[in-house]
Structures are given as C-alpha cells and as structure tokens.
Amino acid sequence: MVTSFLKNLFKEEGEHEQLCLKGKFPSLDFTEVEMLGRGITDEEIRRGIFGMRSFKAPREDGFHALFYQSQCDGSFFVFSY
C-alpha cells in the first residue's frame, strides 16, 4: 500500500489515488483517549527506568540506563525532568 502510494505521488496531476487508512488501525475508546491527555506520574517514570536493562546500548546522550537508575533515590528523582 505504501509503495503504491509513493509511486502515485509522483504521477502527473489528476492521476493520484487516495491513500485510505480508514479501518487499518484500531480505534481508541473514550477512556484510552482520556489517558493520553493525563500527566505522567513518578511511578510510571520509575517503572520505565528500572524496566530497562542497565547496560543496553546508550541513546544519543551516551548514557546507559544505569546512569538514570543511579539517580533515583527511593521515590524521589535527584535530577529534575
């Protein structure tokens, strides 16, 4: 579907097909949409940080997960986010 869309994207004017994604992705109910708008809790951040393996490949900043894990003291994070 993507290949077809990109091929059609560069055709002459008036020859374009519509890319229809309706029904291709699951829809969200009201509760799920509401959850997307709420804030992130310290506990969610903690679970995310400690859910990572300590020495997996670092991100662009060069820090392994262990660095972030070491900055957590109980339920309080030493660094501000």
NORFENBEL-V903452 format. One line per field, one symbol per residue. ss: DSSP state (~ for helix, > for strand, _ for the rest). phi: phi as a letter, one per 40 degrees, with the letter a starting at -180 (. if undefined). A space follows every 50 residues. Layout:
BEGIN
ss=???
phi=???
END
This chain:
BEGIN
ss=_~~~~~~~~____________________~~~~~~~~____~~~~~~~~~ ______________~~~~~~_>>__>>____
phi=.cdccccccbccdgbccccbbcgcbccccdcccccccccccdcccdcccc cccdbcdccdcgcccddccccbbgbbccccb
END
